[in-house]
Amino acid sequence: FHALINNAGVRGNIFYDDFLTVEDYKDVWEVNTYGVIRVTQMFRDLIKKSRGRIVICSSSSILFTSPSHGPYASSKCAVHAYTTVLRHELQPYGVDVIEILPGSFKTGMSNLDSMQKMLDTVWYRASQKLRDEYGHNYNEKAKKFIEELGPKMWAKDFTCVINSYYEAIVARRPKLLYQIGWDVLLK
């Protein structure tokens, strides 16, 4: 068994933390963080025995966390910490633990329609008092912001991400961290 690839990622609900619930966080952590931990623990003995490698995808959100992405960013920060812990713990077994840290790419998670519906869902489930505090139609401003900024940030060609995974899997001496994307390189 040469390599385990952990590439879990769901965005979950987005909006300011005032509007989010613990369940919003749990839903994202269940996939992004606990999913990675479960799969890794399931295959860890095989990887140790074969002196293989574990490749884990975190996110550029560990470098710069934007408002409204609390559940996603916190889950990926936890994945980054878990990756670092594993790297230290498995090093004596000859296991490489490699982190893929992609920036902003156009994927299924960057679908404008679903993001805007998500903003509306979170906005309208909030109390009227909270919506009044933020101002009439604040969700419309948030949707417009995403509509204008998102497409400018998302790289469409993610070949570099695929190439990084490939190198992480087959290279004789892979890097421990692959930072991919224009926005990651700026930090």
HUCORBEL-V478778 format. One record per helix or strand of 2 or more residues. SS is the DSSP state (alpha for helix, beta for strand). FROM is the first residue (numbers start at 1). TO is the last residue. If there is no record, write none. Layout:
[[SS/FROM/TO] [SS/FROM/TO]]
This chain:
[[beta/3/6] [alpha/17/19] [alpha/22/32] [alpha/34/50] [beta/53/57] [alpha/60/62] [alpha/70/93] [beta/96/102] [alpha/108/110] [alpha/112/125] [alpha/128/134] [alpha/138/153] [alpha/159/170] [beta/177/180] [alpha/182/185]]
